[in-house]
Amino acid sequence: MPRSSGGGSSGGGFSSGSSHSGPSYRTSTRYFPGAVCYAYYTPRGRLRTIYTNNPNKPNGKGNVAGIVIMSLMMAVGLGIFLYSGYHHPTKLNTDYSTTIVIQDDQNVMTAEEEATLKATFDQFFTVSGICPSVLTVDNGVWNTHYASLQGYAYDAYINRFKDESHWLIVYSDDNATGAKWAFEGMQGNNTDNILTQDVTKRFNESVYNSLTASKPVAASLNDAFNLILPNLMDTTFKIQPGMWAFIAIWEGALTFALVSTIVNMSRNKGLQNAVRIEASATKAPCPNCGNLYIPGTVARCPKCGALLNDSIAPKI
C-alpha cells in the first residue's frame, strides 16, 4: 500500500504463547541455601571456592562456542550496518498504467504551466520509471471528511492507481487564493528505493519554501522536481541516525558479553580440577611456601609443587 512521502502547510512547516525453559542454576562465591561447595586452584596456585546448586560439577571449560557465536553476531551486525548505508537506486519496470495525471480542480495552473510541468514529469518518469501525478483541490473537499490532508491523499492514490509505482502530490488551499495552503505526497511501495527519506525531504523543503514565498504552485512543484532529478539515480553511501544507534547498542552489548566471557574463562581456568568439599573445610598453609590449600584436595602444593602429606581428607 502507498505511504506518505511527507508534505507541508502554510501554518505548520514541512515534514519529511510462552516457551518452556530449562532449570535455573545458580553459582556464587558466597554460600546460599541449597548450595554445595567446590574448591579449586587458579593457574597461579591460589585457592578459590565456589558454591552452586547445579548437581553437575563445575568444569570450567571455556565457552568457545559462545565466543564464536558472539564474534559472528558482531560481524553480522557490522555487515548490516555497512550494507544499510549503501544505496543503489534501480529504475522501476514500467509494466503498469503509466498515464501521468495533472488534475487541477483548483485552477491554480495555467495551460502553459501545466505543459511545462508535464514535460518535467515525463523526464522524471524516463529517468526513474516512477509515474508522477498532481491533484489540486479546495480545502473544503477534504477537511469535512478527513482529519488531515494525508488521509485524503491516501484515498486519492488508491482510487486512481492500482499499482505501487506512482508518486501523487496533492495540493490544497482555500478558494484558490493561496490562503491556508497545504500539500502532501503519497508514494507507492515500489518507489521506496528511489524516493528515499533524503530525496523526499529535499523535495518537500523546496516546495514548502517556494509556496511560502508565494511562488505559483506549478513553478514550486517544477523547481522541486528539477532539484532532485540530477542526482536521483546516483549510488550513495549514508548511514541513517537510527542505524548508528542500533550498531552502538548491538556492538556494545556483544562486546561487553564477549569480554565478560573471556575474563570469566580466564578466572575459572582451574575449575576443571574442582573438588567438592564441606563449606567448613579447614585451610592449611604449604610447609614449603605458605600458600593456602585445603588438605585432601591436592597431593602437591599448587603453587610451589612441594609434596603434601595430609591425613585429613575432606573431599566428598
Disulfide bonds with the S-S distance in Angstrom:
none
